[in-house]
Amino acid sequence: MFGTFHIDLQRYPARVQGPALECLFEAWVKLNAVYLLANPSTPRLYKSGVIYRRETPEVWKDIPSIIEDGCDDCEGLACWLAAELRVRDRIPGATVRLAEQHTATRRRLWHAIVFDTMSKRVWDPSKVLGMGGPNDRPPTRKGRVKCR
């Protein structure tokens, strides 16, 4: 690991929080694409055995870290899938987008999905890998979540 950085999106106006996150997602997709090009034997996301699991606090992981932990939440899974679609399936328009949700207390939640800007197809790897199922529960301890 080279290091970490902290971004407090609450300091940004609400109208630019989504675009700010999408800029970060694009960088993460490109990093994952570089990893896949350098490691062609990496399993495909849906064949990797990885499952969806919410994180608290939020930790953004690259593909090898997700494989090691056996799980990640929506942004990590979406960034992996978008990179995979670009590199292996030659879908250059695969990008990570945000779906905004609000809770009963009007708290804003973001959900990362994959969207192909050319075909308009949508993928939701979190849903496929268990979001809303038995593993969709907050972790019982703070720090990096491991599922294996």
VENSUL-V298916 format. One record per backbone hydrogen bond with DSSP energy under -1.0 kcal/mol. CO is the residue of the C=O (numbers start at 1). NH is the residue of the N-H. Records with the same first field share a line. If there is no record, write none. Layout:
BEGIN
CO = NH, NH
END
This chain:
BEGIN
8 = 11
9 = 12
13 = 16
16 = 20
17 = 21
18 = 22
19 = 23
20 = 24
21 = 25
22 = 26
23 = 27
24 = 28
25 = 29
26 = 30
27 = 31
28 = 32
29 = 33
30 = 34
31 = 35
32 = 36
33 = 37
34 = 38
35 = 39
39 = 42
44 = 47
45 = 48
51 = 72
62 = 66
63 = 67
64 = 68
65 = 69
66 = 70
69 = 147, 148
70 = 51
72 = 53
73 = 77
74 = 78
75 = 79
76 = 80
77 = 81
78 = 82
79 = 83
80 = 84
81 = 85
82 = 86
83 = 87
84 = 88, 89
85 = 91
91 = 94
93 = 117
95 = 115
97 = 113
99 = 111
101 = 109
103 = 106
107 = 103
109 = 101
111 = 99
113 = 97
114 = 123
115 = 95
116 = 120
121 = 116
123 = 114
124 = 128
125 = 129
126 = 131
127 = 130
129 = 52
130 = 133
133 = 136
135 = 137
END
